[in-house]
Amino acid sequence: MIYLDNAATTLRKPPQVARAMLEAMQSCANPGRGGHQAAARAAETVYRTRALAAAYFGLEPEQVCFTANATEGLNIALRSLIRPGDRVVISGLEHNAVTRTLSALGAKTVPVRAPLFDSEAWTAAFQQALDPETKAVVCLHISNVFGAVLPVERIGGLCAARGIPFVVDASQSAGILPLRPTDWNAAFTAMPGHKGLLGPQGTGLLLCRGLPEPLRFGGTGSSSRDQSMPRELPDRVEAGTLNVPGIAGLGAGLRWLAERDPKALLAREQGLLKLAAQGLNRLGAETWTGKNQTGVLSFRLPGWDCEEAAARFAEQGIALRAGLHCAPLAHQSAGTLPEGTVRLSLSPFTSPREIEAFLTAAKRLHIRTSRSQHQSGRLNRPVFP
């Protein structure tokens, strides 16, 4: 299988990730729940990954909290800041992890819209949307649908000047772009471990520059006589047994990234994305590309429903994703409702040969469409406006 659905999860990981997980399963007990060797080894494994993440993101270890995924981190962040009726400004590209949580909290959301790949326009739009009633701003760093990079540093500066808490969803940028929450003035930055950080599923990080409210309550291995959650991080939001094998695997993914040049990894992905986009354009496909873009490409093939096209690619051994990608607001902003798009997304392990195979598969679908239209007398009839 040629796997091009890395924005959902990276399937191929560095081999060190699986080895670290297996070693943790065989040697680590419950961190902070005993003075024996297996518990101490677990605590050491967890702290080593926490410290590695802190160094990678320019924070202190206690500011790195482990979560099950980015969604859990966003729930903690938003529930720490938002009350019913609060005015919250968000980008018009947000994932359901943000929009559904804000809806459940009873927030009044104000989506900001601008041309996908225009950083200046996004900055101006956020500046216009902020007012004295704004209680928080939430913005993704990279769109999971279109790969568009938003100017979070500028948006964070606007928030800091007004004293407005800023939350960043780094689900598509962690491990892809440099992340420095201090540069963004972000109170909270949430990310999964299983995407660009190349860790396993069931892992995530919440980077805290503010004090979060607990989402879960229970044992932390500390302050056990106190019936309220500790105020100290990371214990405040890490109730219950941690996913030690997953954290060990995440640490291995972080080490793999730390040993490489992030600019080279990004340039490689952007080169492959350009190759894919150019090939699709030669087939008359509709593509969404721009200057500020990472390795995520949305497209539509003439004559094909997106879901049907993805199914036909799958039959040829090409793994893509089609539909709304859990981000209907992004499609509303881009005008791609109700069908959505087909999405191709890359990783450090995607090869040029795989992109060539993808384009060969796309060409087969294009030929089939052309023949069908010719036979029905619709050869020159446009499929998309």
C-alpha positions in Angstrom: 0.0 0.0 0.0 1.1 3.5 -0.8 0.1 5.5 2.3 -0.7 9.2 1.6 -3.0 9.9 4.6 -0.4 11.2 7.1 -2.5 14.1 8.2 -4.8 11.6 9.9 -1.9 9.6 11.4 1.6 8.7 10.3 1.5 5.0 9.5 5.2 4.5 9.0 7.3 5.3 12.1 11.1 5.2 12.8 11.8 1.6 13.9 13.0 3.0 17.2 9.4 3.8 18.1 8.2 0.2 18.2 11.3 -0.9 20.0 10.9 1.7 22.7 7.3 0.8 23.2 8.1 -2.9 23.5 10.9 -2.3 26.0 8.6 -0.1 28.1 5.9 -2.8 28.1 8.4 -5.4 29.3 10.2 -3.3 31.9 8.1 -0.4 33.1 5.4 -0.4 35.8 3.4 2.6 37.0 5.3 5.8 37.5 5.0 7.4 40.9 3.2 4.4 42.3 6.0 2.6 44.0 9.6 2.7 45.1 10.7 -0.5 43.2 12.8 -0.7 40.2 10.0 -1.2 37.6 8.2 1.9 38.9 11.4 4.0 38.9 12.2 2.9 35.3 8.7 4.0 34.3 9.1 7.4 36.0 12.5 7.8 34.3 11.0 7.0 30.9 8.2 9.5 31.3 10.5 12.3 32.6 13.0 11.7 29.8 10.3 12.1 27.1 8.9 15.2 29.0 12.3 16.8 29.1 13.0 16.0 25.5 9.7 17.6 24.4 10.4 20.6 26.6 13.8 21.1 24.9 12.3 20.6 21.5 9.6 23.3 22.1 11.6 25.7 24.2 9.8 25.2 27.5 10.4 23.8 31.0 9.7 20.1 31.6 6.8 20.8 34.0 5.0 22.8 31.2 4.7 19.7 29.1 1.6 17.6 30.0 0.8 14.2 28.4 -2.6 13.7 26.9 -4.3 11.0 24.9 -4.5 13.1 21.8 -4.8 16.7 20.6 -8.5 16.7 21.2 -8.1 16.0 24.9 -5.5 18.8 25.1 -7.8 21.2 23.4 -10.7 20.3 25.7 -8.5 21.0 28.7 -7.3 24.3 27.3 -10.8 25.6 26.2 -12.5 24.4 29.4 -9.9 26.2 31.4 -10.6 29.5 29.7 -14.2 29.6 28.3 -17.5 30.1 30.1 -21.1 30.0 28.6 -21.7 33.1 26.5 -18.1 34.1 26.1 -17.1 35.6 22.8 -14.3 33.5 21.2 -12.6 34.4 17.9 -11.5 31.4 15.9 -10.1 30.9 12.4 -12.6 29.8 9.8 -10.5 26.6 9.2 -10.9 25.0 12.7 -11.3 21.3 13.3 -14.3 19.8 15.1 -12.0 19.3 18.1 -12.3 23.1 18.6 -15.8 23.9 17.2 -17.6 21.1 19.0 -15.9 21.8 22.3 -16.8 25.5 22.0 -20.4 24.6 21.1 -20.6 22.3 24.2 -19.3 25.1 26.4 -21.9 27.5 25.1 -19.4 30.0 23.6 -20.3 32.6 21.0 -17.8 31.8 18.3 -16.7 34.3 15.7 -15.0 32.6 12.7 -12.4 34.7 10.9 -12.1 34.2 7.1 -9.4 35.2 4.7 -7.8 33.8 1.5 -6.2 30.4 2.3 -2.6 31.2 1.7 -2.4 34.9 2.4 -0.7 35.6 5.8 -1.2 39.3 5.6 -4.9 38.9 5.0 -5.3 36.5 8.0 -3.5 38.9 10.3 -5.7 41.8 9.2 -8.8 39.7 9.6 -8.0 38.7 13.1 -7.0 42.2 14.1 -10.4 43.4 12.9 -12.3 40.7 14.7 -10.8 41.3 18.2 -12.7 43.6 20.5 -13.0 44.3 24.2 -15.6 41.5 24.6 -13.3 38.8 23.2 -12.4 36.3 26.0 -10.1 34.0 24.0 -8.7 33.4 20.5 -8.2 29.9 19.1 -6.3 29.2 15.9 -4.8 26.2 14.2 -1.3 26.5 12.9 -1.8 24.5 9.7 -5.1 23.5 8.2 -5.7 19.8 8.2 -7.7 20.2 4.9 -5.6 22.5 2.8 -2.1 22.6 4.4 -2.3 26.4 4.7 0.0 27.9 7.4 -1.6 30.6 9.5 0.5 33.4 11.0 0.2 32.3 14.6 3.1 34.4 15.8 1.4 37.6 14.5 -2.0 36.6 15.8 -0.5 35.8 19.2 1.1 39.3 19.2 -2.3 40.8 18.6 -3.7 38.8 21.5 -0.8 39.7 23.8 -1.3 43.4 23.1 -5.0 43.2 24.2 -4.5 40.7 27.1 -6.5 38.0 25.4 -5.6 34.3 26.0 -4.4 32.5 22.9 -4.8 28.8 22.2 -3.0 27.1 19.3 -4.0 23.8 17.7 -0.7 22.4 16.4 -2.1 19.1 15.3 -0.6 19.4 11.7 2.5 21.5 12.5 4.2 19.7 15.4 7.2 17.9 14.0 6.7 19.8 10.7 7.4 23.5 11.5 9.4 25.1 14.4 7.1 25.4 17.4 7.8 28.0 20.0 4.7 28.8 22.1 6.7 31.6 23.9 7.1 33.3 20.5 3.4 33.1 20.0 2.3 34.2 23.5 0.2 31.1 23.5 -1.4 30.1 26.8 -1.9 26.6 25.6 -0.7 24.6 22.6 -2.2 21.2 21.9 -0.8 18.5 19.6 -1.1 14.8 18.9 1.9 12.4 19.3 0.8 10.2 16.4 1.2 12.6 13.4 4.2 14.7 12.7 5.9 13.7 16.0 6.0 10.1 14.7 4.8 8.6 17.9 2.0 6.0 18.5 -1.7 6.6 18.6 -3.0 7.3 22.1 -0.4 10.0 22.8 -0.5 13.8 22.8 1.0 16.9 24.4 -0.5 20.0 25.9 2.1 22.7 26.3 1.1 25.0 29.1 2.2 28.6 29.7 -0.9 29.1 31.8 -2.5 27.0 34.6 -5.1 24.7 33.2 -8.2 23.3 34.9 -8.3 19.5 35.2 -10.5 17.6 32.8 -10.1 14.3 34.8 -9.8 13.8 38.5 -8.0 11.0 40.3 -4.7 9.7 41.5 -1.4 11.4 40.5 1.1 9.7 42.8 1.5 13.0 44.6 -0.4 14.9 47.4 -2.6 11.9 48.0 -4.2 13.2 51.2 -5.5 16.3 49.4 -8.9 15.7 47.8 -8.4 18.4 45.2 -6.2 18.1 42.3 -2.6 19.5 42.7 -2.1 23.0 41.5 1.4 22.0 40.2 2.0 21.0 36.7 2.1 18.5 35.2 0.2 16.5 37.9 -2.8 18.9 37.7 -3.9 17.4 34.4 -2.4 14.0 34.5 -4.8 12.0 36.7 -4.7 8.2 36.4 -2.1 5.9 35.0 -0.1 7.3 32.1 0.4 5.6 28.8 4.0 4.7 29.5 4.6 2.5 26.4 3.1 5.2 24.2 5.1 7.9 25.9 8.3 5.9 25.4 7.4 5.6 21.7 6.7 9.3 21.5 10.1 10.0 23.0 11.7 7.8 20.3 9.9 9.8 17.6 11.0 13.1 19.1 14.6 11.9 19.3 14.5 10.9 15.6 13.2 14.4 14.7 15.7 16.2 16.9 18.6 14.5 15.1 17.5 15.9 11.7 17.3 19.2 10.0 13.6 20.4 10.1 14.1 22.8 7.2 15.3 19.9 5.0 12.4 17.7 6.0 9.9 20.5 5.2 11.6 21.3 1.9 11.4 17.7 0.9 7.7 17.5 1.6 7.0 20.7 -0.2 8.9 19.4 -3.2 6.8 16.2 -3.3 3.6 18.2 -2.9 4.6 20.4 -5.8 5.2 17.3 -7.9 1.8 15.9 -7.0 0.0 19.2 -7.6 1.6 19.8 -11.0 0.7 16.2 -12.1 -2.9 16.7 -11.0 -3.2 20.0 -12.8 -2.1 18.4 -16.0 -5.1 16.1 -15.7 -7.4 19.1 -15.2 -7.9 18.5 -11.5 -8.9 21.3 -9.2 -6.2 21.8 -6.5 -5.7 24.1 -3.6 -2.1 25.3 -3.4 -0.3 28.4 -2.3 2.9 29.9 -0.9 2.5 29.2 2.8 1.7 25.5 2.6 3.1 22.2 4.0 2.7 18.6 2.8 -1.1 18.6 2.7 -2.9 18.8 -0.7 -6.7 18.9 -1.3 -8.0 18.2 -4.8 -10.9 17.2 -6.9 -10.8 15.1 -10.1 -13.2 16.1 -12.9 -16.1 13.7 -13.2 -15.5 12.0 -9.9 -17.3 12.3 -6.6 -14.6 12.7 -3.9 -15.6 9.7 -1.8 -15.9 7.5 -5.0 -12.5 8.7 -6.2 -10.8 7.9 -2.9 -12.4 4.4 -3.0 -11.0 3.9 -6.6 -7.6 5.0 -5.5 -7.8 2.5 -2.6 -8.5 -0.2 -5.1 -5.2 0.6 -6.7 -3.4 0.5 -3.4 -3.3 4.3 -2.8 -4.5 5.4 0.7 -6.0 8.9 0.7 -8.9 10.5 2.6 -12.0 12.1 1.2 -14.9 14.2 2.5 -15.0 16.9 5.1 -12.0 15.7 7.2 -13.8 16.6 10.5 -13.5 20.2 9.5 -16.8 21.4 7.9 -16.0 25.0 8.9 -12.9 24.9 6.7 -14.9 23.7 3.7 -17.6 26.3 4.4 -14.8 29.0 4.3 -13.2 27.6 1.2 -16.5 27.0 -0.7 -16.0 23.2 -0.9 -19.2 22.1 0.7 -21.1 19.8 0.6 -18.8 17.3 -1.1 -15.5 18.3 0.4 -12.2 17.3 -1.2 -9.8 14.4 -1.6 -6.8 14.9 0.5 -3.2 13.7 0.0 -0.8 14.2 2.9 2.9 13.4 3.2 5.4 12.3 5.8 9.2 12.1 6.0 8.9 8.6 4.6 7.0 9.4 1.5 9.1 8.8 -1.6 9.0 10.4 -5.1 8.2 6.9 -6.6 5.1 6.9 -4.4 4.0 10.2 -5.8 4.6 9.0 -9.3 2.5 5.9 -8.6 -0.3 8.1 -7.2 -0.2 10.2 -10.4 -0.4 7.1 -12.5 -3.5 6.0 -10.6 -5.0 9.5 -11.1 -4.3 9.3 -14.8 -6.2 6.0 -15.0 -9.2 7.6 -13.3 -8.9 10.5 -15.7 -8.9 8.3 -18.7 -11.9 6.4 -17.5 -13.8 9.6 -17.0 -12.8 10.9 -20.5 -14.0 7.7 -22.1 -17.3 7.8 -20.2 -17.9 11.4 -21.1 -17.1 10.7 -24.8 -19.5 7.8 -24.9 -22.3 9.9 -23.4 -21.6 12.9 -25.5 -20.4 15.0 -22.5 -16.7 15.2 -23.4 -16.5 19.0 -23.2 -19.1 19.5 -20.4 -17.5 21.0 -17.3 -17.9 19.0 -14.2 -17.0 21.7 -11.7 -17.8 25.4 -12.0 
